[in-house]
Amino acid sequence: MENMESMPRPEIILVADTVAREKNIDREDVFVAMEVAIQKGARSKYGAEHDIRAKIDRKTGAIALSRYREVVADDAIIENEAAQLPLKLAKNYKADAKVGDFLVDALPPIDFGRIAAQTAKQVIVQKVREAERNKQFEEYKEKIGTIVNGTVKRIEFGNVVLDIGKTEAVLRRDEIIPREKFKNGDRIRAYVLDVRRENKGPQIFLSRTCPEFMAKLFTQEVPEIYDGIVKIMGVARDPGSKAKIAVKADDMTVDAVGACVGLRGIRVQAVVNELQGEKIDVVPYSDDKAQYIVSALAPAEVTKVVLDEENNRIEAVVAQDQFSIAIGRRGQNVKLASQLLGCDIDVLTEEQEQERRSNENKVRSQRFMEALDVDEMIAHLLIAEGFSTVDEVALVDLSELSEIEGFDEDVAKELQNRAKEFVAKRDAEFANKKKSLGIDDQLMGISGLDQDMILTLAEKGVKTLDDLGDLAADELIEMLGENVISQTEANKIIMEAREHWFADDENASDGEKL
């Protein structure tokens, strides 16, 4: 049946327009809220078990009420007789009815009583509030990654609640710069970290300690950054104490550092003042990683940089009188430089570096002398040419060995044959020991561990990934012996051994969801 026509209700249009304008929400959202309210009032009159739907004409305000009944299969279990109808009976009302169709019966307009009207009003208010919250959520979601201004409204357990205009935002105590104190009425700038949808409205979380906050402050203070002439390449902070920011300009005529510092330091000082006196080093970014490291460790003077790309590790060598400057107070300078570059930096004095290289070469030299049955001079020649293991000698192209000064083709061939014999014998012995000691095959897949290390660990009870994962870095270093691996390498090995734990946890979580 068609919905019967209802009288125009211009007052409905007027209410919808007024509410939409005053609450600054979409007019359609108001109409939908009113339809839900009318449906609720109608169901209170005809019975809550009925599927009654209301439709308001968006132009005239006329209200059409209809009862919907779903057509179900004849053998289906009827859960609600008022809202469902078997196909056999449905065909009495509509000859071409089929399962899944709805029979629609128009209902006469109803005159809401006082209670029904009050219920309808509550529903409208609730729906309008939901629409307001959704609008606020969408509005502030777009502000994630920007700076907002707010006024301190109250302080709860160290967390600062700010009035930022249409709603409130939370600056948690761990996002406040140390020693920073606020009181009601204070004006604060902060970075929008996250916006979450919750029942009571959008929850907005702010930060004054994240690196992005400092980057945005520089964007506001330095026109060249705002215009894209100067780019921020990285930020590292120890909030309230010290920070480093790396900048670059594609145009070689533009001084990126000078633009950020400003005339007499006025631009950087404005950021320092906002961050409660946090000292800021503006670092020139360089695509040359070694040069970038030197700049990042300023004010210390670096004499040598050694890159270990495979382990994402850097060695910076400094003079003895520069060591404390490079490390900084409480290790702050090297920590910030590490954050800026995204890798670990080991700072060594020239004496320490020389001693370590000497020890490493001594260990390598001894291995070559024993494995290849050569004298110390040949072992040193191999080390000088960059060979660090017997495997490398066995696998390298023969021409590379014969090109070493003092070697001819016969010497090179003999060395390689000895290396291959040693590797084959060692692999066979390792296979036997691996079986007798009960070493898990998965240990072989851990990068950074060679066969000798695996045997040494197995003899001390470390035979599986779990055994290795249970170790601390210091324990692993002690087991393998002095100068075998560094602290960084030890940490990396242990974390790789623990990876399957996290994978197992994820699989368990997926299983629970299923």
Secondary structure by P-SEA (a helix, b strand, c coil): cccccccccaaaaaaaaaaaaaacccaaaaaaaaaaaaaaaaaaaaccccbbbbbccccccbbbbbbbbbbbccccccccccccccaaaaaaacccccccccbbbbbccccccaaaaaaaaaaaaaaaaaaaaaaaaaaaaaaccbbbbbccccccccbbbbbcccbbbbbccccccccccccccbbbbbbbcccccccccbbbbbbcccaaaaaaaaaaacccccccccccccccccccccbbbbbbbccccccaaaaaacccaaaaaaaaaaaccccccbbbbbcaaaaaaaaaacccccccccccccccbbbbbbccccccccccccaaaaaaaaaaacbbbbbbcaaaaaaaaaaaaaaaaaaaaaaccccaaaaaaaaaaccccaaaaacccaaaaaacccccaaaaaaaaaaaaaaaaaaaaaaaaaaaaacccccccccccccaaaaaaaaaaccccaaaaaaccaaaaaaaaccccccaaaaaaaaaaaaaaaaaaaaaaaaaaac
